[in-house]
Amino acid sequence: VVAMSNFGSGNQGITATIPVVVVAEHLGVDEETLARALSLSHLTAISIHSRYTRLSALCAASTAAMGAAAGMAWLFTRDINTINT
């Protein structure tokens, strides 16, 4: 898998991508399901990151990890409510 940037950062892109891909491979999901999980991961990370002030003590890679957690949770359950709770 080619890593992509997230919010302009390669580190965030790797953090939001690789864990989701590893879980998807473990579960044996198809490419469409992987694409949906990756989209959820990146969009969640962007959504969280956009809510922080310009200067924040929170490392941006941690927001990407939150996005990855959302993508992985969705892969396991395929239920968006898992992420909302």
N, CA, C and O atoms as a printed pandas DataFrame, in Angstrom:
     atom_number atom_name residue_name chain_id  residue_number  x_coord  y_coord  z_coord
0              1         N          VAL        A               1    0.847   -1.177    0.000
1              2        CA          VAL        A               1    0.000    0.000    0.000
2              3         C          VAL        A               1    0.886    1.231    0.000
3              4         O          VAL        A               1    1.869    1.312    0.736
4              5         N          VAL        A               2    0.526    2.166   -0.822
5              6        CA          VAL        A               2    1.231    3.441   -0.862
6              7         C          VAL        A               2    0.629    4.336    0.212
7              8         O          VAL        A               2   -0.586    4.529    0.257
8              9         N          ALA        A               3    1.477    4.881    1.073
9             10        CA          ALA        A               3    0.991    5.780    2.122
10            11         C          ALA        A               3    0.678    7.132    1.511
11            12         O          ALA        A               3    1.304    7.544    0.534
12            13         N          MET        A               4   -0.265    7.798    2.074
13            14        CA          MET        A               4   -0.639    9.123    1.588
14            15         C          MET        A               4   -0.503   10.121    2.719
15            16         O          MET        A               4   -0.433    9.745    3.889
16            17         N          SER        A               5   -0.465   11.384    2.366
17            18        CA          SER        A               5   -0.408   12.394    3.414
18            19         C          SER        A               5   -1.812   12.650    3.944
19            20         O          SER        A               5   -2.812   12.361    3.286
20            21         N          ASN        A               6   -1.856   13.191    5.134
21            22        CA          ASN        A               6   -3.126   13.563    5.744
22            23         C          ASN        A               6   -2.935   14.943    6.328
23            24         O          ASN        A               6   -2.037   15.165    7.140
24            25         N          PHE        A               7   -3.782   15.873    5.912
25            26        CA          PHE        A               7   -3.693   17.254    6.393
26            27         C          PHE        A               7   -2.309   17.823    6.092
27            28         O          PHE        A               7   -1.800   18.660    6.838
28            29         N          GLY        A               8   -1.698   17.363    4.984
29            30        CA          GLY        A               8   -0.401   17.865    4.563
30            31         C          GLY        A               8    0.795   17.220    5.230
31            32         O          GLY        A               8    1.923   17.665    5.020
32            33         N          SER        A               9    0.586   16.195    6.020
33            34        CA          SER        A               9    1.677   15.567    6.758
34            35         C          SER        A               9    1.815   14.097    6.386
35            36         O          SER        A               9    0.842   13.344    6.421
36            37         N          GLY        A              10    3.028   13.697    6.029
37            38        CA          GLY        A              10    3.290   12.291    5.740
38            39         C          GLY        A              10    3.183   11.418    6.974
39            40         O          GLY        A              10    2.683   10.296    6.900
40            41         N          ASN        A              11    3.652   11.927    8.120
41            42        CA          ASN        A              11    3.556   11.146    9.359
42            43         C          ASN        A              11    2.102   10.859    9.721
43            44         O          ASN        A              11    1.762    9.750   10.133
44            45         N          GLN        A              12    1.256   11.861    9.565
45            46        CA          GLN        A              12   -0.168   11.652    9.842
46            47         C          GLN        A              12   -0.769   10.674    8.840
47            48         O          GLN        A              12   -1.608    9.848    9.199
48            49         N          GLY        A              13   -0.346   10.769    7.600
49            50        CA          GLY        A              13   -0.846    9.852    6.577
50            51         C          GLY        A              13   -0.483    8.413    6.874
51            52         O          GLY        A              13   -1.313    7.514    6.738
52            53         N          ILE        A              14    0.755    8.197    7.281
53            54        CA          ILE        A              14    1.190    6.845    7.641
54            55         C          ILE        A              14    0.400    6.347    8.839
55            56         O          ILE        A              14   -0.046    5.200    8.863
56            57         N          THR        A              15    0.228    7.211    9.836
57            58        CA          THR        A              15   -0.494    6.817   11.050
58            59         C          THR        A              15   -1.954    6.500   10.765
59            60         O          THR        A              15   -2.516    5.588   11.371
60            61         N          ALA        A              16   -2.571    7.233    9.861
61            62        CA          ALA        A              16   -3.985    7.011    9.539
62            63         C          ALA        A              16   -4.188    5.849    8.568
63            64         O          ALA        A              16   -5.301    5.336    8.449
64            65         N          THR        A              17   -3.129    5.429    7.873
65            66        CA          THR        A              17   -3.262    4.413    6.829
66            67         C          THR        A              17   -2.823    3.020    7.262
67            68         O          THR        A              17   -3.600    2.070    7.170
68            69         N          ILE        A              18   -1.587    2.889    7.732
69            70        CA          ILE        A              18   -0.986    1.566    7.935
70            71         C          ILE        A              18   -1.758    0.690    8.921
71            72         O          ILE        A              18   -1.995   -0.477    8.607
72            73         N          PRO        A              19   -2.162    1.181   10.095
73            74        CA          PRO        A              19   -2.903    0.294   11.007
74            75         C          PRO        A              19   -4.202   -0.234   10.401
75            76         O          PRO        A              19   -4.568   -1.388   10.618
76            77         N          VAL        A              20   -4.888    0.604    9.650
77            78        CA          VAL        A              20   -6.148    0.192    9.018
78            79         C          VAL        A              20   -5.881   -0.887    7.974
79            80         O          VAL        A              20   -6.635   -1.855    7.876
80            81         N          VAL        A              21   -4.819   -0.728    7.198
81            82        CA          VAL        A              21   -4.470   -1.722    6.179
82            83         C          VAL        A              21   -4.107   -3.055    6.826
83            84         O          VAL        A              21   -4.509   -4.109    6.333
84            85         N          VAL        A              22   -3.360   -3.021    7.913
85            86        CA          VAL        A              22   -2.971   -4.259    8.599
86            87         C          VAL        A              22   -4.203   -5.005    9.102
87            88         O          VAL        A              22   -4.303   -6.221    8.933
88            89         N          VAL        A              23   -5.135   -4.293    9.713
89            90        CA          VAL        A              23   -6.363   -4.932   10.199
90            91         C          VAL        A              23   -7.184   -5.465    9.031
91            92         O          VAL        A              23   -7.732   -6.565    9.110
92            93         N          ALA        A              24   -7.270   -4.700    7.957
93            94        CA          ALA        A              24   -8.030   -5.143    6.781
94            95         C          ALA        A              24   -7.436   -6.420    6.194
95            96         O          ALA        A              24   -8.174   -7.330    5.817
96            97         N          GLU        A              25   -6.116   -6.493    6.114
97            98        CA          GLU        A              25   -5.466   -7.707    5.614
98            99         C          GLU        A              25   -5.729   -8.883    6.543
99           100         O          GLU        A              25   -5.974   -9.998    6.085
100          101         N          HIS        A              26   -5.678   -8.636    7.845
101          102        CA          HIS        A              26   -5.943   -9.698    8.825
102          103         C          HIS        A              26   -7.367  -10.236    8.682
103          104         O          HIS        A              26   -7.602  -11.438    8.797
104          105         N          LEU        A              27   -8.307   -9.331    8.431
105          106        CA          LEU        A              27   -9.709   -9.729    8.294
106          107         C          LEU        A              27  -10.040  -10.238    6.894
107          108         O          LEU        A              27  -11.089  -10.851    6.693
108          109         N          GLY        A              28   -9.163   -9.995    5.929
109          110        CA          GLY        A              28   -9.390  -10.458    4.564
110          111         C          GLY        A              28  -10.512   -9.736    3.838
111          112         O          GLY        A              28  -11.264  -10.353    3.084
112          113         N          VAL        A              29  -10.628   -8.437    4.058
113          114        CA          VAL        A              29  -11.712   -7.676    3.429
114          115         C          VAL        A              29  -11.361   -7.329    1.984
115          116         O          VAL        A              29  -10.194   -7.362    1.596
116          117         N          ASP        A              30  -12.375   -6.998    1.196
117          118        CA          ASP        A              30  -12.148   -6.630   -0.204
118          119         C          ASP        A              30  -11.663   -5.175   -0.298
119          120         O          ASP        A              30  -11.654   -4.442    0.691
120          121         N          GLU        A              31  -11.261   -4.781   -1.513
121          122        CA          GLU        A              31  -10.688   -3.446   -1.713
122          123         C          GLU        A              31  -11.679   -2.322   -1.431
123          124         O          GLU        A              31  -11.293   -1.272   -0.917
124          125         N          GLU        A              32  -12.941   -2.530   -1.758
125          126        CA          GLU        A              32  -13.940   -1.488   -1.504
126          127         C          GLU        A              32  -14.101   -1.246   -0.004
127          128         O          GLU        A              32  -14.195   -0.100    0.437
128          129         N          THR        A              33  -14.133   -2.309    0.767
129          130        CA          THR        A              33  -14.256   -2.176    2.222
130          131         C          THR        A              33  -13.026   -1.484    2.792
131          132         O          THR        A              33  -13.141   -0.630    3.671
132          133         N          LEU        A              34  -11.851   -1.849    2.294
133          134        CA          LEU        A              34  -10.622   -1.183    2.734
134          135         C          LEU        A              34  -10.671    0.302    2.389
135          136         O          LEU        A              34  -10.310    1.141    3.215
136          137         N          ALA        A              35  -11.108    0.630    1.192
137          138        CA          ALA        A              35  -11.190    2.038    0.783
138          139         C          ALA        A              35  -12.147    2.817    1.684
139          140         O          ALA        A              35  -11.876    3.965    2.035
140          141         N          ARG        A              36  -13.254    2.200    2.053
141          142        CA          ARG        A              36  -14.209    2.870    2.947
142          143         C          ARG        A              36  -13.594    3.096    4.330
143          144         O          ARG        A              36  -13.755    4.163    4.922
144          145         N          ALA        A              37  -12.893    2.088    4.835
145          146        CA          ALA        A              37  -12.260    2.212    6.151
146          147         C          ALA        A              37  -11.166    3.277    6.134
147          148         O          ALA        A              37  -11.037    4.053    7.080
148          149         N          LEU        A              38  -10.381    3.313    5.059
149          150        CA          LEU        A              38   -9.339    4.334    4.952
150          151         C          LEU        A              38   -9.943    5.728    4.833
151          152         O          LEU        A              38   -9.434    6.681    5.423
152          153         N          SER        A              39  -11.012    5.846    4.081
153          154        CA          SER        A              39  -11.692    7.143    3.966
154          155         C          SER        A              39  -12.192    7.603    5.320
155          156         O          SER        A              39  -12.028    8.765    5.690
156          157         N          LEU        A              40  -12.797    6.698    6.050
157          158        CA          LEU        A              40  -13.286    7.027    7.389
158          159         C          LEU        A              40  -12.131    7.443    8.294
159          160         O          LEU        A              40  -12.242    8.417    9.039
160          161         N          SER        A              41  -11.031    6.712    8.232
161          162        CA          SER        A              41   -9.862    7.028    9.041
162          163         C          SER        A              41   -9.351    8.436    8.756
163          164         O          SER        A              41   -9.162    9.233    9.675
164          165         N          HIS        A              42   -9.133    8.734    7.494
165          166        CA          HIS        A              42   -8.578   10.037    7.130
166          167         C          HIS        A              42   -9.560   11.176    7.386
167          168         O          HIS        A              42   -9.165   12.231    7.884
168          169         N          LEU        A              43  -10.815   10.979    7.058
169          170        CA          LEU        A              43  -11.796   12.045    7.275
170          171         C          LEU        A              43  -12.030   12.310    8.759
171          172         O          LEU        A              43  -12.237   13.456    9.160
172          173         N          THR        A              44  -11.999   11.262    9.571
173          174        CA          THR        A              44  -12.130   11.443   11.020
174          175         C          THR        A              44  -10.941   12.225   11.557
175          176         O          THR        A              44  -11.104   13.145   12.359
176          177         N          ALA        A              45   -9.741   11.857   11.111
177          178        CA          ALA        A              45   -8.537   12.567   11.555
178          179         C          ALA        A              45   -8.589   14.041   11.154
179          180         O          ALA        A              45   -8.248   14.917   11.948
180          181         N          ILE        A              46   -9.011   14.308    9.933
181          182        CA          ILE        A              46   -9.114   15.693    9.463
182          183         C          ILE        A              46  -10.165   16.458   10.265
183          184         O          ILE        A              46   -9.955   17.616   10.629
184          185         N          SER        A              47  -11.281   15.813   10.535
185          186        CA          SER        A              47  -12.348   16.455   11.303
186          187         C          SER        A              47  -11.871   16.818   12.708
187          188         O          SER        A              47  -12.114   17.928   13.182
188          189         N          ILE        A              48  -11.201   15.894   13.364
189          190        CA          ILE        A              48  -10.693   16.162   14.716
190          191         C          ILE        A              48   -9.635   17.259   14.671
191          192         O          ILE        A              48   -9.663   18.194   15.472
192          193         N          HIS        A              49   -8.708   17.137   13.733
193          194        CA          HIS        A              49   -7.610   18.102   13.635
194          195         C          HIS        A              49   -8.127   19.514   13.353
195          196         O          HIS        A              49   -7.569   20.489   13.858
196          197         N          SER        A              50   -9.166   19.629   12.568
197          198        CA          SER        A              50   -9.684   20.952   12.206
198          199         C          SER        A              50  -10.352   21.667   13.375
199          200         O          SER        A              50  -10.586   22.874   13.307
200          201         N          ARG        A              51  -10.654   20.954   14.423
201          202        CA          ARG        A              51  -11.305   21.562   15.581
202          203         C          ARG        A              51  -10.303   22.129   16.599
203          204         O          ARG        A              51  -10.700   22.818   17.539
204          205         N          TYR        A              52   -9.029   21.844   16.417
205          206        CA          TYR        A              52   -8.020   22.337   17.343
206          207         C          TYR        A              52   -7.545   23.721   16.929
207          208         O          TYR        A              52   -7.613   24.096   15.758
208          209         N          THR        A              53   -7.068   24.459   17.897
209          210        CA          THR        A              53   -6.519   25.780   17.599
210          211         C          THR        A              53   -5.251   25.630   16.770
211          212         O          THR        A              53   -4.666   24.550   16.686
212          213         N          ARG        A              54   -4.849   26.711   16.175
213          214        CA          ARG        A              54   -3.675   26.667   15.295
214          215         C          ARG        A              54   -2.443   26.152   16.035
215          216         O          ARG        A              54   -1.684   25.351   15.489
216          217         N          LEU        A              55   -2.243   26.595   17.246
217          218        CA          LEU        A              55   -1.145   26.104   18.071
218          219         C          LEU        A              55   -1.731   25.249   19.182
219          220         O          LEU        A              55   -2.453   25.741   20.050
220          221         N          SER        A              56   -1.414   23.977   19.142
221          222        CA          SER        A              56   -1.955   23.058   20.131
222          223         C          SER        A              56   -0.833   22.180   20.661
223          224         O          SER        A              56    0.093   21.832   19.928
224          225         N          ALA        A              57   -0.917   21.829   21.918
225          226        CA          ALA        A              57    0.076   20.936   22.509
226          227         C          ALA        A              57   -0.149   19.489   22.077
227          228         O          ALA        A              57    0.708   18.633   22.294
228          229         N          LEU        A              58   -1.290   19.222   21.473
229          230        CA          LEU        A              58   -1.606   17.871   21.020
230          231         C          LEU        A              58   -0.852   17.571   19.728
231          232         O          LEU        A              58   -0.961   18.315   18.753
232          233         N          CYS        A              59   -0.093   16.488   19.723
233          234        CA          CYS        A              59    0.640   16.087   18.523
234          235         C          CYS        A              59   -0.357   15.694   17.437
235          236         O          CYS        A              59   -1.307   14.956   17.699
236          237         N          ALA        A              60   -0.145   16.178   16.241
237          238        CA          ALA        A              60   -1.076   15.914   15.145
238          239         C          ALA        A              60   -1.153   14.434   14.796
239          240         O          ALA        A              60   -2.181   13.970   14.302
240          241         N          ALA        A              61   -0.085   13.688   15.044
241          242        CA          ALA        A              61   -0.136   12.248   14.769
242          243         C          ALA        A              61   -1.157   11.561   15.676
243          244         O          ALA        A              61   -1.694   10.511   15.323
244          245         N          SER        A              62   -1.424   12.146   16.836
245          246        CA          SER        A              62   -2.427   11.538   17.719
246          247         C          SER        A              62   -3.832   11.691   17.139
247          248         O          SER        A              62   -4.677   10.820   17.346
248          249         N          THR        A              63   -4.096   12.774   16.420
249          250        CA          THR        A              63   -5.405   12.896   15.778
250          251         C          THR        A              63   -5.529   11.891   14.638
251          252         O          THR        A              63   -6.615   11.371   14.381
252          253         N          ALA        A              64   -4.422   11.617   13.956
253          254        CA          ALA        A              64   -4.428   10.593   12.908
254          255         C          ALA        A              64   -4.664    9.216   13.517
255          256         O          ALA        A              64   -5.346    8.380   12.923
256          257         N          ALA        A              65   -4.104    8.981   14.697
257          258        CA          ALA        A              65   -4.326    7.701   15.382
258          259         C          ALA        A              65   -5.787    7.548   15.796
259          260         O          ALA        A              65   -6.329    6.444   15.774
260          261         N          MET        A              66   -6.420    8.655   16.173
261          262        CA          MET        A              66   -7.850    8.601   16.489
262          263         C          MET        A              66   -8.648    8.224   15.250
263          264         O          MET        A              66   -9.600    7.448   15.329
264          265         N          GLY        A              67   -8.260    8.768   14.117
265          266        CA          GLY        A              67   -8.907    8.407   12.861
266          267         C          GLY        A              67   -8.704    6.941   12.526
267          268         O          GLY        A              67   -9.636    6.263   12.093
268          269         N          ALA        A              68   -7.484    6.451   12.727
269          270        CA          ALA        A              68   -7.197    5.036   12.473
270          271         C          ALA        A              68   -8.043    4.149   13.375
271          272         O          ALA        A              68   -8.540    3.109   12.941
272          273         N          ALA        A              69   -8.207    4.557   14.625
273          274        CA          ALA        A              69   -9.041    3.782   15.549
274          275         C          ALA        A              69  -10.474    3.705   15.041
275          276         O          ALA        A              69  -11.116    2.659   15.145
276          277         N          ALA        A              70  -10.975    4.802   14.496
277          278        CA          ALA        A              70  -12.332    4.799   13.938
278          279         C          ALA        A              70  -12.420    3.854   12.744
279          280         O          ALA        A              70  -13.375    3.086   12.627
280          281         N          GLY        A              71  -11.432    3.908   11.862
281          282        CA          GLY        A              71  -11.420    3.026   10.697
282          283         C          GLY        A              71  -11.343    1.561   11.078
283          284         O          GLY        A              71  -12.028    0.724   10.489
284          285         N          MET        A              72  -10.507    1.248   12.067
285          286        CA          MET        A              72  -10.373   -0.145   12.506
286          287         C          MET        A              72  -11.631   -0.632   13.218
287          288         O          MET        A              72  -12.051   -1.773   13.028
288          289         N          ALA        A              73  -12.231    0.228   14.037
289          290        CA          ALA        A              73  -13.472   -0.155   14.720
290          291         C          ALA        A              73  -14.563   -0.458   13.706
291          292         O          ALA        A              73  -15.322   -1.413   13.865
292          293         N          TRP        A              74  -14.638    0.362   12.660
293          294        CA          TRP        A              74  -15.635    0.121   11.618
294          295         C          TRP        A              74  -15.351   -1.189   10.888
295          296         O          TRP        A              74  -16.284   -1.921   10.556
296          297         N          LEU        A              75  -14.092   -1.492   10.635
297          298        CA          LEU        A              75  -13.754   -2.751    9.965
298          299         C          LEU        A              75  -14.228   -3.958   10.767
299          300         O          LEU        A              75  -14.722   -4.932   10.200
300          301         N          PHE        A              76  -14.078   -3.892   12.070
301          302        CA          PHE        A              76  -14.478   -5.023   12.912
302          303         C          PHE        A              76  -15.986   -5.195   12.983
303          304         O          PHE        A              76  -16.479   -6.322   13.050
304          305         N          THR        A              77  -16.724   -4.093   12.970
305          306        CA          THR        A              77  -18.170   -4.190   13.208
306          307         C          THR        A              77  -19.025   -3.838   11.999
307          308         O          THR        A              77  -20.162   -4.298   11.891
308          309         N          ARG        A              78  -18.490   -3.025   11.085
309          310        CA          ARG        A              78  -19.229   -2.471    9.940
310          311         C          ARG        A              78  -20.456   -1.690   10.409
311          312         O          ARG        A              78  -21.459   -1.595    9.701
312          313         N          ASP        A              79  -20.354   -1.139   11.607
313          314        CA          ASP        A              79  -21.458   -0.384   12.195
314          315         C          ASP        A              79  -20.938    0.986   12.624
315          316         O          ASP        A              79  -20.104    1.085   13.523
316          317         N          ILE        A              80  -21.427    2.025   11.987
317          318        CA          ILE        A              80  -20.956    3.376   12.276
318          319         C          ILE        A              80  -21.286    3.791   13.710
319          320         O          ILE        A              80  -20.614    4.656   14.272
320          321         N          ASN        A              81  -22.304    3.188   14.300
321          322        CA          ASN        A              81  -22.662    3.517   15.683
322          323         C          ASN        A              81  -21.579    3.105   16.667
323          324         O          ASN        A              81  -21.506    3.654   17.767
324          325         N          THR        A              82  -20.746    2.157   16.294
325          326        CA          THR        A              82  -19.619    1.768   17.141
326          327         C          THR        A              82  -18.690    2.954   17.362
327          328         O          THR        A              82  -18.116    3.112   18.440
328          329         N          ILE        A              83  -18.549    3.767   16.355
329          330        CA          ILE        A              83  -17.647    4.910   16.423
330          331         C          ILE        A              83  -18.303    6.083   17.136
331          332         O          ILE        A              83  -17.623    6.869   17.795
332          333         N          ASN        A              84  -19.592    6.204   17.013
333          334        CA          ASN        A              84  -20.310    7.328   17.609
334          335         C          ASN        A              84  -20.466    7.213   19.113
335          336         O          ASN        A              84  -20.769    8.210   19.768
336          337         N          THR        A              85  -20.273    6.044   19.676
337          338        CA          THR        A              85  -20.488    5.883   21.114
338          339         C          THR        A              85  -19.248    6.090   21.918
339          340         O          THR        A              85  -19.283    5.985   23.145
